[in-house]
Amino acid sequence: MFQRKSTLLILLLLFSLLNAPLMAADRMVAIGAPHAQDTGTGSATAPYKTLSYAMSQLRPGDHLTIAAGIYREALVLPTNIWTRIDAKLINSGEINRLDLVKANQTVIEGKGEVLIKGSNLVTNWRDLGNGRFVKPWPEETQQVFIDDKPLLQISGTIFDGFPNQQNHPLATLHKSQKGIWPGRREGDQHTMQDNSFYYHHATKALYLQTKLATLNGHTVEVSVRPILLSGQGVTDVTIKNLKFQHANTSTKLRSGMISMSGIRLTLDNLHVNQADSVGFALIGTDITLRNSSANQCGQLGILARGERMQLIHNETNDNNTRGFNKWWEAGGAKFVGNGGLQNSLLSEHTALRNMGDGIWFDWKNRNNIIKNSLSAYNAGFGIHYEASDQGHIVNNVVVANQQRGIYLSHSSKSLVAFNLVASNQMQGIAIIEENRRDPKGEFDFSAHGNNVFGNVIAWNAGSVVLPTNIADNLSDNNVFIGDENHTRSGLGWINMFMATLEEWSNRTQQDKHSMRIDIPISIDFKRSINDKDIPNLDWYQALRHDFKPIVFNPELRKLTIGFTDLRAGPTLPIQPLQVSKQR
């Protein structure tokens, strides 16, 4: 205990010293400027030429402007001179109890179209005939592109040796489901299909199999940089208006193309595309990510944990392109590990067409708000709140996911209210308890104290599921839409009891004030979900227009403080950041 207190005291002293007023500088880097050079002060009239040199000169409180252009290098915030917090303190949660002095804000921003790429242009391939090419290559790559189109990877290895390395720490996970990477393609340089690549470890050679007679006149890019934006243990940093594409993270690391940890970080208008693994990996306290996107990433769009994060108006679409196991860590956004995400907000988020869950909170997340978001067309659950508590899932649209719409597994004391949950291939809203327990006793996984009310639940494969032991879970004041099969509700997990609304209500005393509307699915809505585009909700708006405000009992009314519209279903519109219809 004495050692910990001493460590905290030293840290506070260091922050006081390092946060003393500094002579902040305005700096610029401009790769395309004819007079740019990596010397001097990096002024607007004599800018730096490279990001690496500019970052080596950066000091806390500086303002670095990155001029338009394509940069094939990484932004790495220097740690030796930074107001730095030890990563172990961040990961342990100890940092949340430090009252840190706010430092001068450091700003890094792009002006114009700034694209930072993790790939290099590669020429001088040896032609082997029949569209096959080879080149000596020092280390395995996870990505190759020809004329901006990705090639299929054959027999790749990831995370420092998986799956070939014996006794790899990930080797035993999900073995009955083909492991963590069931999408991996087997083969070698002799069995490659067209538009694929293969790395031969023994000879350190990179092979391409194409439909082309020559690579002359074509652009070949090979990913080499593992992380394109990195800042570890930094404070009071704002980074904005940048685009990132291509990465080679997963050869050795389990991290993100953007990897940031620290306190009071703001990431604004950052757009990640085609990361080989994770788009954003964020750890820390008071981190804001807004107006940003992570699309077409190999594994996940966003992976985050910490305290008081603000994740606002972001997009994670078309992720898990490499076929990782959706029950492991794959899909749109996941919040997990070492305390998960706590006391945080996810709002105005769009998660479309991910090969996994759209939005997934897993393992000991607490007191988080998920609101005003759209989760649709995902291969897993729309919104998944697992082994966590005090989730507030309100005013969302959850549509046409291949599993449940909103799923609370082993979670308690959560609110699911005023959502539209429609056309999901399993039940609309489910709360499940399988006798899972927290070995440390920190969380209660018995699935109790959850409230489900004011939702519009339409045309799913069932409406509501509660635990066999209902306990103090409550479902009421919902609107069920569809025929009897669509609107059946039930109890349990295995050998689930399912019944019509009337029988369900009489048997369980649930949904006493809920109602059923038997109408067929809207043609325009069905067409929009078949196209996997922004769902057409005109039918919902017209229907909701005639809803009356719900009259809640005093206990439930306490849970609706702050809601001005008490009609069932969400208040629209919920505006996505953008829609990238990638398939």
PALORO-325272 format. One record per residue: z, y, x of N, C-alpha, C in turn. Coordinates in steps of 0.1 Angstrom, whole numbers, plus 5000, padded with zeros to 4 digits. Atoms other than C-alpha are relative to their C-alpha. Layout:
ZYXZYXZYX ...
END
This chain:
500049885008500050005000500050135009 500049894991500950245028498750035007 501349994994497650175045499050064991 501049945010495650255013500350154998 499749855002497550585008499650085012 500549934987496850675044498550025000 501549995001493150605039499650104991 500449905010492950815008500350145005 499649874995494851105025499050045011 500949964990492451095055498650044993 501249975007489451085031500050144994 499949865006490751395013499950115010 500049904990491251575045498550025005 501450004996487651485056499250084990 500849935010486251615023500350155001 499749864999488151945027499350065012 500649944988486751995062498550004998 501450015001483251875054499450094989 500549925011483052075022500250155003 499949864997483752405040498650064999 501349945001480952665035499249985012 501050034989477852575055498950104998 501249925001474752775062498949914995 501050085006472452605037498650055003 501349954996468752615045499049954990 501150045008465552605025498949935010 501050074991463152345041498949954991 501250055007459752215032499349905009 500850094993457651915041498749994992 501450005007453851915034499149925009 500850094992451851625047498550055001 501449965000448551795038499850145006 500149864994449252135054499449995014 500650014987447052185085501050055011 499149954990449852375103501449935000 498750085001452652115094500249935014 499650074988454551975124501549975000 498650055000457851795130500850075011 499149914992459552085148500450124992 499649875006461252405139500949984988 499050005011463152485107499449954987 500650055012460652345082499850114989 500149895010459952685065498749984992 501250015008457252735039498850035008 501249974992454952885065499849915011 500150104989455652615091500849874996 499350115006456552305071500049885010 500050134993457551965085498849924995 501150095004454851695084500449874994 499650135005456851385077501350004993 498750015007459651285053501149965009 498950054991461551105080500550115009 499549894992461751405102500850104991 499349905009462651635073501449954996 498750055004465451405062501049995012 499150004988466751385098500650145002 499549864998467151765097500950044988 499449965012468651775062501650015002 498649985000472251905058500550024986 499549975013474551915028499950154996 500349875005473652215007498650055002 501449964997470052235019499249984987 500950025011467152264995498649965007 501350054994464152045006498949994989 501150015009460852094988498949915007 501050094995458251814992498750044993 501349965006454651944987499249884995 500850105006452051754968499349915010 500750094990450551454985500549854998 499550145000450851074991500749985014 499150034988453650985016500249855001 499750144998453750635030501249995010 498750014992457350655043501150014990 498850015008460850655029500850135001 499049895000463350925019501449935002 498750054997466650825035501050115004 499049904997469651055033500849965011 499250034988471351075066501549984997 498650035004474850925065501050045011 499149974989476251025099500650144998 499549865001476651395089500450034985 499849975014477051355051501450004996 498750015007480051415029500049864994 500350145003480251035027501349934995 498950085005482550805007499749855004 500250144996483150455020499549914988 500650085011481050205000501149904994 499050105005484049964997500950074989 499249935010486050234978499250014987 500849985012483150294954499949864993 500250135006482649924948501349954994 498850045005486349864943500550074988 499649915010486750144918501150105004 499049914995489350314940499650155000 500549865000487150624942500250074988 499849935012487650694906501450074999 498749945000491250794914500150125010 500049904991490251044940499650134994 500349875005490251414930499250075011 500849944989487351524953499650144997 500449865001486451874960498450004999 501450005002482951954948499350075012 500749954988480552014977498850094995 501249935003477552244978498949904996 501050095005474652094959498849995009 501250024992471851944980498949964990 501250035009468451944963498849965007 501350054995465351744971499150004988 500950005012462451814948498550015004 501449994998458751764946499450124993 500849895006456252044939498649954999 501350065002453051924923500149855000 500050155001452051554924500449945013 499550064988454251384950500149854997 499950155002453751004953500549945014 499550074988455850804978499849854998 500550135001454450464985500649905010 499450104991456050155000498949915006 501150084995452650005009499250085011 501049944991450250075038498649964997 501450035000446550085039499749905011 500250104989445349775058498549975000 501550034997441849715073499949895010 500250104989440249485098500449864997 499750145004440649165079498949915006 501050104996438948855093499549924989 500750075012436448705069499949855003 500150154998436848325065498949944991 501150055009434048305039500649964986 499750035013434048235002501150094994 499049905006436148544994501349995006 498750024994438948445017500150085013 499849914988440348685044501449975005 498750024993443248665069500250115010 499649904990445148905091501449965006 498650014995448148865115500950094993 499049915007451248995098501449975004 498750034993454749025113501149954990 498950055010456848965081499449994986 500550035013456448835047499950124991 500149905010455249075020500149944986 500050045014455849054983498950054991 501049935008452949264972498750035008 501349964995449249304979499150054989 500949935010446849534960498650025005 501449974996443049554961499550104989 500549895010441649874944501050024989 498949985010445049924927500449894992 499750115008445149584912500849905008 499250094992447949344922499449865001 500350144998447249004936501249914997 499050105004449148694925500649945013 499350064988451748574951500149854999 499950145000451648214961501149965010 498950064992454748034973500850105009 499249904993456748344982501449955002 498650024999460248344995500750144999 499349885003462848604985501450005004 498649994998466348724992500449925013 499750064987466348605028500049855000 500250154999465048255023499949924988 500150085012465148154987498649984996 499250125003464047894976500049905011 500250104990463147725009501249975009 498950024991466347775028501149914994 499050095005468847495024501450084999 498749945003472247595009499950154998 500149865003470947934999501050044989 498949975010473748114979499550004986 500549995013471448144949499449864995 500750125003470147784950500549924988 499450085011472547644924499950074987 500049935012472047904898498949964991 501050035011470247804865499149895004 500950114995469047484881499349934988 500650075012468447334846498850084994 501049925005466147624839499050045011 500949974989464047604871500550115009 499449904990466447834890499850144995 500049865003466448204892498550064999 501449954999462648234897499049894995 501050105005460747994874498650045000 501449955000457648214876499349985013 500650014986457148134913498849904999 501250094999453647974920500049925013 500150084988453447684944498550005005 501350014994450547644968500050045015 500249954986449247735003498750065002 501249934997446347895020498749924996 501250095004444047595010499949994985 500050025014444947594973500150134992 499949885007444947964965498950024989 501049965010443248084933499550145003 500549864998441148394931501050104996 499149885002442948724933501449965003 498750034996445948584951500250025015 499749994985447748604985501149905003 499050104995449848375006500450045014 499549974986452048435037500449875006 499750124992452148155063501050045011 498949964992455448185080499849955015 500150064986454747955110499050085009 501049934992451648145121500050154998 499949865003452648485107498750064997 501349965005449448525089500050034985 500149965014448648695056498549964995 501350055006445848525035499750074987 500549955013443848685006498949914995 501150075006441748494982499450094989 500649915009439348714963498749954994 501450035004436048714944499050095007 500849904993434648964969499349945012 500850054988431948894995500550075012 499549924989433449175017501150094995 499049905003436449405018499650145003 500549874997434349685031499850084987 500149915012434449975006501149984990 498950035009437549834989501450045007 498749964995441149964993501049884999 498950105000443749705004501350065004 498749954997447349795003501049885000 499050114999450249575015501350075001 498749945001453849655007500849965013 499350024988456049695038501450065000 498749935000458949935030500949944989 499150065010461949775013500650104990 499449905009463550094999499350145003 500849874998461750434993500950124998 499149895001464750644984501449945001 498650064997468250564998501050115004 498849924996471550744999501249934997 498850085002474750555004501350075003 498749934998478150704998499850155001 500249854999476751064993500550074987 499449925012478051334970499150134998 500649875004476551634951498650015005 501450004996472951554955499150004987 501050005011470051634931498649975006 501450044996466651464935499150004988 500849995012463851544911498550015003 501449985000460151544904499249925010 500750084990458951254925499549874993 500550135004456950934919500049905012 499950114990457350604937499249884996 500850125003455050304939500049905012 500150114990455049964957501349995008 498850024992457949814976500049865005 499850144995458949514997501549975002 498550015000462649504988500449855001 499450135002463149134979499749905011 500250104989461948975011501449985007 498750024994465449035025501250044991 498949935006467449245001500149974985 499949995014468849234966500550144997 499849855002468549604959498950054991 501049945007466249854944499050085008 500949914993463150054954500750145002 499149894999465550344947501449955000 498750054999469050264959501050125004 499149894998471750534955501449964996 498650015004475550524956500750125004 499249884997478050804955500650064988 499349925010479551074934499250124997 500749875005477951354913498650005005 501450014997474351244918499250034988 500949985011471551374896498649965004 501350054998468251194895499250044988 500749945012465751384873498549995002 501550015000462051314865499649925012 500550094989461751024890499349884993 500850115007459150764881499649895010 500250114992459050424896499049914994 501050105005456050184892499849895010 500350114991455449844906500949975011 499050054990458649784925499949855000 500150155000458549424937501349934994 498850055006462149374925500650094990 499449905009464349644910499650145002 500449864999463349994902501150095006 498949924996466650184903501249915002 498750074998469850034918501050115003 499149884999472750284912501449954999 498650035000476450254920500850135002 499249884997479050524917500650064987 499349925010480750784896499350134997 500749885004479251074876498650015005 501450004997475750974883499250024987 500949975011473051114860498649965003 501450044999469650954856499350054987 500649955012467351144832498650025001 501549975000463751194822499249915010 500650084989462850904845499549864994 500650135004461050564843500049905011 500250114990460950224860499249904992 500950085008457950034847499249905009 500850114993456049714858500749965013 499250054989458849614882500149855000 500150144999458949264895501249934993 498850065006462549194882500650084989 499349925009464349474866499650155001 500249854999463849844857501250075006 498749934995467449964862501149905001 498850084997470449784877501150105004 499049904997473649994876501449954997 498650015003477449994877500750125005 499249884996480050264879500750064988 499149935010482050514859499350144997 500549885006480950804837498550035004 501549984998477150754842499450064987 500849945011474750954820498649965002 501350064999471550764815499250054988 500549935012469450994792498550015001 501449985002465850984781499249945011 500750084990464650714804499249894994 500950105005462150434801499949885010 500250124992462050074813499149914992 501050085008458849904801499349905009 500950104993456849594811500649955013 499450054988459349474837500249845000 499950144997459949124852498649945001 501450054999456249084861499949885009 500150114991457148814886500749874994 499550125007458848574861501349955005 498750044997462448574871500749954987 499350055011464848394849500750104992 499549895008465748614820501549984997 498650025001469248454818500850045012 499449954988469948574853500050155001 500149855000468948934861498650044999 501449975001465649024847499850074986 500349935013464249254820499950155002 500149865000464449624812501150075008 498949944993467949744822501249914999 498850085000471149554832501150075007 498849944994474649674839501049895002 499250124997476849424856500650015014 499450024986479249344885501150105003 498949924994482549464899500450124990 499649905010483649644867498950054992 501249965008480149694853499950154998 500149865003479550024836501150034990 498949975008482450204821500050154997 499949865004482950524801498750085002 501349944997479250594802499150014988 500949985011476350694780498649965004 501450035000472950544775499350054987 500649935012470850764752498550025001 501449975000467250814742499249915010 500650094991466250504762498949924993 501150095005462950314757499949885008 500150124993462749954766499049914992 501150075007459449784756499449895009 500850114994457749454764500549955013 499450064988460149344791500149854999 499950145000460148974800501549965003 498550024999463948954794500650094989 499449915010466449154774499550155003 500349854999465649524767501150075007 498849934995469149664774501149905000 499150114999471749424787501350055008 498749974993475449504795500749865001 499550134998476949194811501250005009 498850024992480449124823500950125003 498949904999483349364819499650145000 500349865003481649674808501050054989 499049955009483949904788499750144996 500149865006483750204765498750075003 501349944997480050274767499350034986 500749965012477850444741498549975003 501550034999474250314735499550064987 500449935013472550544710498650065002 501349935001469250694699498949945009 500950074991467250434718499149904992 501050105006464250204711499949885009 500150124992464249844723499149914991 501050075008461149654711499249915009 501050104995458849354719500549945013 499550064988461149224746500149854998 500050155001461148844754501449954998 498650045003464948834751500650074989 499349935010467449024731499750155001 500349855000466949394721501150075007 498849944993470449514730501049895001 499150114998472849264745501350065007 498749954995476549354750500949885002 499550134997478049054767501350015009 498750014992481648974779500550145004 499649864998482549344775500850044988 499349955012484449564751499750154998 500149865004484449894733498650065001 501349945000480749934730499750074987 500349925012479450194706498450004999 501550025001475850084696499650064986 500249925012474750344671498650075000 501249925002471550504658498849965009 501150064992469150274676498949934991 501050085006465850114666499749885009 500150134993465649744676499049924993 501150065008462349584666499249895008 500950114996460349264671500349955014 499650074988462249114700500049854998 500250145002461748744706501349924998 498750065003465548674703500750094990 499249915009468348854685499750155002 500249854999468049224678501250065008 498849954993471649334687500949885001 499350124997473749064703501350035007 498849984993477449084711500649865002 499450134997478548764729501350025008 498749994994482248734738500550145002 499649864999482749104732500950044988 499049965010485449284713500150154998 499749865003486449624697498850095001 501249924999482849734695499550044986 500649945013480949934668498549995001 501550025002477449844656499750074987 500249925012476450114631498850095000 501149915002473550304617498849975008 501250044992470850104635499049944990 501050075006467549984623499649885008 500350134992467049614633499049924991 501150055008463749474621499149905007 501150094995461349184626500349935013 499750084988463249014654500049854997 500450145003462548644658501349914998 498850075004466248544655500850104991 499249925009469148704636499950155004 500049864997469249084634501250045008 498849964993472849134645500949885000 499250124998475048854659501250035009 498850004992478548834672500549865002 499750144997479348504689501249995010 498850034991482448354705500049855003 500150144996482248024725501249965008 498850044993485848004738499950045015 500149964986484848184770501250095003 498849924997487848344787499950065014 500049934987488348594816501149935009 499050064992490048404844501150095006 499049904995491748724856500850064989 499349945011492948814821499950154998 500249865002491549164823499450044987 500749985012489349134793500249894990 499950105011489648964759498649964995 501450045004486448764753500049934987 499950075013487648634719499250054989 500949955010485148844700500850044987 499249955011487549034677499950154999 500049865001487849384663498750075000 501349945000484149444660499650044985 500449955013482749654631498550024999 501549995002479149624618499850064986 500249945013478249874591498950115001 501049905001475650114579498749975007 501350034993472749924595499049964989 501150055008469349854579499449885008 500350124993468549494588498849934992 501250045007464949394578499249905006 501050094996462749094580500249925013 499750084988464548914608500249864995 499750145004465248534609501549994997 498549995003468648604593500550145003 499549874999470748914590501150025009 498849984992474248894604500649865003 499250124996476248624623501350055005 498749974995479948644628500649875006 499450124994482248414648500649914989 499450105009483548094630501450054996 498749935003486948254633499750154998 500449865003486148584616501050095006 498949914995489548724627499950144994 500149875005489349104623498750065002 501349945000485649144626499650034986 500349955013484049324598498550044999 501349965003480549354583499950054986 500049955013479949584554499050124999 500849875002477849874539498749995007 501350014993474649734554498949984989 501250025009471149724538499249885005 500850114996469449384540498750004993 501449995005465649384535499349875002 500850124999463449084528500349904990 499750115009463448754510501349935004 498750064997466348514510500249955014 499950054986465548364544500250125009 499849884991465348714560501450054999 498749935002468648814545501249915000 498850094999470848514550500950045012 499049974990474048564570500849875002 499350124997476248314587501250015009 498850014991479248204608499749895010 500050114990479448014640498950015011 500950014989477347914669499249874999 500650135002476647544668500349954985 499950045014476147394633500450134991 499849875006475947754620499949994984 500149985014476747814583499250124997 500849895004474148034567499950004985 500049995015474048164531499350134996 500549875006472448424508501150105000 499049895000474148764506501149974990 499050025010475948674474501049895004 499150114995477248334487500850045012 499449964987478048484521501250094996 499049915003480048764505501249934993 499050075008481948534481500849915009 499350104991482848284509500850075010 499449944989483748524536500750144998 499549865003484648854519499450115008 500849904992482149024542498950064991 501249935006479449274531500250014985 499749985014481149334498499250124994 500749885005479449674496498650015006 501450004995476149574513499049974988 501050035010472949544493498749945006 501350064995469649354495498950064992 501249955006466249494488498949905004 501050104997463549234484498650064999 501449954999460249394495499349935012 500850064989457449254517499950105012 500149924988456949384552498950104999 501149905001454949704555498849965008 501250034993451349654565499950085013 500149914988451349954588501049975011 498950044991454649844604499649875007 500450134995453349494609498850025010 501149984991450149624625500550065013 499549944988452049844649500849915009 499250094991454349564661499049895006 501050094994451349334665499350065012 500649934989449849604688501150025011 498949984991453249624706500050155005 500049854998453050004703501350064994 498949945007455550254690500049964986 500150055014456550104656499850114990 500349915011455250274625501249984990 498850015009458450354605499950094988 500249925013456950544576500749944988 499350075011458250274553501550025000 498549994999461750314566500450144996 499649865004461750694562499950024985 500249985015460450674526501249934993 499050085006463050404518501450075002 498749944998465950584534500250134993 499949885008465150904516500849994988 499350025013466650754485501449945002 498750054998469750614501501150104998 498849915003473150764491500949985012 499050014990475750844517501049894997 499050115002478150554523501450074998 498649955002481650614510500949895007 499250094992483950454536501450014996 498549995002487550354533500650085012 499449914990489950564554499949945014 500150064986489950314584498650015006 501350004995486250294587499550155002 500449854999485850674581500450055014 499649954987487750724614498949975010 501050044990484950544632498750084999 501349925002482250774618500250155003 499849864997483751094630498950055010 501149964992480851294645498749974994 501250035007478251144622499950104988 500249915011476851404598499149944989 500850075010474351174580500649864998 499350135002476250874565499249914991 500950105006473250704549499849895010 500250124991472550354562498850025009 501149994991470250334592500050125009 500049894991469450564621499350134995 500749885002468450924619498850015010 501149994992464950964632499550145001 500750094991462851054652500849975012 499550044987463850864683498750015009 501249974993461351004708500049935014 500150064987460350784738499550105010 500449914989459750944772498550005001 501550025000456150804772499849854997 500350145003454450484763498949955009 501050064991452750284790499649864995 500450135006450850004772499449915011 500550094990450649764801500349864995 499950145004450149394794500049915012 
END
